Amino acid sequence: FFKFFQSNKCGWHVFDTVIVAVSLLDYIVTTAIKGSGSMIGGVPILRVLRIARIAKLARVIRLMSFFRELGHMIWAILGGLKPLLWVTLVLVTTFYVFSITFMYGLTANLDQALWTDPSTQGLRENFGSMDAGILTLFMTVTGGRSWWEYYMHLEPLPVHYRIAFLLYVCLTIFGVLNVVTGVFVDTAMQANIKCRHVVIRDALEAKKKLLKELKNVFFEMDENSDGIVTREEFDEKLQDEQVIAYFKSLNLDVTDTRTLFRLIDSDNSASIDVMEFLNGCYDLQGEARSIDAKIMKMQLQRLLGISERMLERTNALGPAGPIPKTC
């Protein structure tokens, strides 16, 4: 029982358990009030929670190559929920500050006569209360209505309030919203990068594509179709500009073809079969990594240790005597 909740899919197991428990509770409640004529029996609220099962489709979609782009979109949306909370907080704070500013200007600069003047009706309707001001500022930057209309409503107020309104429009549209877009784009990219299933699938697909391309290059080198590329065939094909360009795209140096051939020829048979070519090119592709440098350092230290031990044994045997002459 405990192994069920200790696997690497513990989150989904807990989710399934909650869904089953809610379904049983819904069945019990529905059965208990069936026929009673209660409004609760007509609209079972607990049954609505069954829709949460759709969330499991996100995991299935991510694993299917046909829905790859859709899986990226769903995973990016789910990963953007947390930034959306902070974006909402920033925007609401901005709306709140400027709404108070315009509402204060309205109450401080409109006398009794202007309060009933039809020319100030738009000003009073859009900035006369806190909720109206926040809604007005929200529609200004989201395209609900043209910001020019609200700017004209502010004409009865002193000019610095209109300047403040223009400052709000510039700050929100050119500043806050662009930053918000950048944050969401970065979050979407990071969400797909951090997804283990997406990373594994993309790596496997990239490896499969690379091996397929390398196999095509091998068969192009194998002119007599005997499944083996000799050193002469290898040197001849590496004079082709297209083959050179392809090897350079793999960060493989083809200026010294003899050395490259020896590196790929793992069994030292002076010929390369398809598996040697695929494995050799795949291992040699790309820039030198930190792990490669560490492996080389470890091997050099190992060879140095062997050499020191051999030198110590040689010194322990003492100096060699003269070599006897033979007649």
Salt bridges, closest charged atoms under 4 A:
ASP16 OD2 - LYS56 NZ 3.16
ASP26 OD2 - ARG47 NE 3.43
ASP26 OD2 - ARG50 NH2 3.08
GLU149 OE1 - ARG145 NH2 2.45
ASP202 OD1 - ARG68 NH2 2.93
GLU205 OE1 - ARG68 NH1 3.10
GLU223 OE2 - LYS237 NZ 3.91
ASP292 OD2 - ARG289 NE 3.21
